[in-house]
Amino acid sequence: MAHYIKNTVNTALAIPVIPSDTVPILNPSCVQYSGSADRTVANKLYDEGNSSLIISDTTSSDTADKLVDISVDFTVAPTIVKVKNQVINTTASPDSYAIVTAIDTSTILSIDADIFQSAPEDYKILGDGFATSANPVKVGDYVLNLTDLTMTTVSSVDSDCQLGLADDIMASGEEYQIFSADKILGGLAYDEGALVYVGSSEATMDVAKSFVDVKVQTYGQNDVIFQNVAVGSVLPVQCIKVYSTGTDAAVKPIAMW
């Protein structure tokens, strides 16, 4: 534990906190991915920005729920394709999307949607992202929407570009961060407590709105409610969690390290 009054020194990191009775403050050291959503898909996060291009080419024939291209070898570098790579038909208008479910042969891939029906059609395959990178996302990891300050968990890892979400919080253009639940719950969230700035969502303030209740768990894992805290102040204790129960709904905390 730090042996100084932390709020007398400059802090270097800050992150919005979504009050939760179960999730500790999300430590920035646990961020795996960040970016912005490319598409609006219900209960999904879709982002091509954290993946890499494997191949861009043209189909040679049509077979239902397949990608057929006799001009490439999907099993040999640098065009090795894996299950859960993202497939995009770029001839379609708008683009159409599918996910690799099997590598049938060196020239044929099984995909989860019949998006190629009029060969030749241009396509690209993206990999090394959410699903197949050396640091893959896992079910249960935390997703923080930085645009509208909402949070949910990953319910499925669909492809290198798409995640299933427990709640429908993402829309095209909205920014996000993904946090490793293993690291958060494994102890990194408790390595150092954060200072908590007490903000408010109120558009206008009066005396009644200027003082709020905030329930936190301290670095020493004590649960305490700070009552009648002035909006715009910093709690005088290092915290590892801001509870939703016991904290006024208008409170918009920011954690600082």
N, C-alpha and C positions, 0 to 999 in steps of 0.2 A: 504494500500500500504506500502511496506517495506521502512523504512526510513534509508537506507544505500546504498552504492554503491555496488550492488550485486556482481559484478565481482571482488571484492577484497577478497571474502571469498570462501572457498572450497565448491564445489557443490557435491551433493550426488547422483543425478539421471540424466540420460541422455537417449535420445531416438532419432532415426533418424526422420527427418521431411520430409514428402512428400509435397512440395509446392502445395497449393490449393486455389482457389478463394472463396471457400465455407466452407471448413472444417478447424476449428482452430487447433492449435498444439494439438496433442493427449497427454493428461496428463496421466502419468503412474498410477495415482490413479484411473483411470477409466478402467483399464484392468479387464475384466471378465474372460477370458480364455487365455491360451497360450499353445503351444505345437508344434508338427510337423505333417505334413500330412502323413497319412499311405498309401494313394492311389492317383493315378492321375486320376481324373474324370473331364471332361470338365465342366467349370463354377461351380465347386463344391469344397468344403473343406471337406475332410473326415478324421476323426481322432477318433480312439477308446480310446485314452489315457485319455480323459476327461469324460469317462463314467465308469459305474460299471457293473460287471457281475451279472445278475439276475438268470440265470439258464444255465446249460450245460447238455444236455441230448440227447435222440435219438427219432426220429419220429417212430410212430407205424403203420401208414398207409399213403396212398397217396390220396390227393384230390387237384384238381387244385386250385392254389392261396391260399392254406391253409397250416398251420402247425398243424399237428394232433399228440398229444402225450397223450395217456390215462394213463400214469404212473405219471403225475403231475397234479396239480391244479393251473391254471394260475390266479386264483382269490383270493388265500389265501397266506398270508406271509409264508415263505420269497420269494415266487416265483410269486408275483403279477406283472402282465404284463400290460403295458399301451400302448395306441395308440402313435405311433411315436418311440417306442422302436426299436432298430436295431436288425435284425435277420441275422445270418450268417450260411450258410451250410458249415460245416467244413469237410464233407466227399468229397464234390466236389473238383476237382483239376483243376484250382485254386478255392479258396473259392468263393461261390456265395452269393449275398446279397439281402435282401428285408427289407421292413419296415412294422411294424404292423399297419394295418388300422382299425381293429375292433377286439374285444374280443367276439367271437361268443358264446362260452360256456366255461366251466372250463377246457376243454381239447382241444379246437379248436380255432385257431387264423386265422383271415383273414390277408393276406399279399399282398403287391403290385406287387409281381413277383412270377412266378411259379417255385420256386427253389427246391422244394422237389418232386421228381418223382420216386424214387427207394427206398422206405422204406425197412429196417431201415437205416436212415441217421443221422449222428451226427450233432448237431446244438448248437449254443449258442445265448442267447439274452442279449443285453446290454441296460442299462437304466441309468437314473439319470445323463444325459449329457446335450447337447445343448438344447434339447427340453423340457424335463420333470423334470429338476432339480429345486431346489428352486430359482435359479438364471438363468432363461433361456435366451438364445440369442433371440433378436428380429429383425424383418425386419428393415433395416436401420442402424443397428449397423455397426461399422467400422472394417474392417479386414486389418491388416498391415502385409505384407509379409516381414519378417526380412531378408530373404535370398537374395532377389533381389530388395528390397526396392521399392515395389509397394503397392498400396492401393486400396481398393474397399469397397463396402457396401454389407451387407447381403440382398439377394433378397427373400429368403425363408428359413424357418427352417424345413428341411425335416425329420430329425430324431435326435436321441440323439448323433449320430456320423457324421451326414452330414448336411451341409449348402449349399444352393444355393447362388451363388455369381453374382453380377452384371457384373463382368469382370472375365475373365479366367486367374487368377494370381497365382494359387496354383498348385504345382506338388509334387509328393511323396518325402518325406524327407525334404521339405522346412519348415522352422520355421515360426510361425505366432503369432500374438497377436490379440485378439478381444476386442474392446473398446465399452463401453455402450454409444450409441448416446444420450440417455436420460440424462446421467450425463454430457457428453461433452457439449451438447447444452443447458442443464439446468443450466449451470453456473460454474461447477467445472473447466472447461477449463479457466475460468477467475478469479479463486480464487487467483492465483499468476502467474505473467508473468514469462517467461523463458528467460534465456540468449540464444542467437543463435550463435553457432560456424559456420563460413562460410567455408565449405569444397568444394571440386571440384571433378568432375568425370573425369577430364582430366588426361590421363595417363602420359603425359609429360607436363612440364610447360615452358612457355616463358614469356616475359614481358607482352604481350598483354593478355595472359590467366590468369595472376596473379591478375588481378583486375576485379571485377564483380559488377553488379547491383543487389541489393536485395530489394524487396518491402515487407514491414511488416506492421502489425497492432500492435501498442504499447499497453502496459497495460492500458493506458488511452484511448484506442480505437481511436488513431490517425493513419491514413494511411500515410506512408512516404516511399519514395524510397531512400535508401542509395546507392549513385553512387560511382563507382570506389573503392569499398571495397577490401582490400587486402585479397586474399585467405589465410586461416589459422588464421584469426583474429576473434574476438568476437564483435558483434554489441554492442554499448555502451548504450543499452536501453532494458528494459524488454518487451518481445513480447508475443502476444497471437495467432498470425497467420503469416505464410509466404505465400505470394501470388505467384501463378504460373505466372499470368500476371504481367509483370514488373520485374520479377526475371529472370536472365540469366539461360538458360537451363542447363548449366554445374554445377550450384550451388547444392551442397549436404549438406543441413543444418543439424545440430544436436542441439536439444534443451536440455538445462541443467537447473536443479533446485538445 
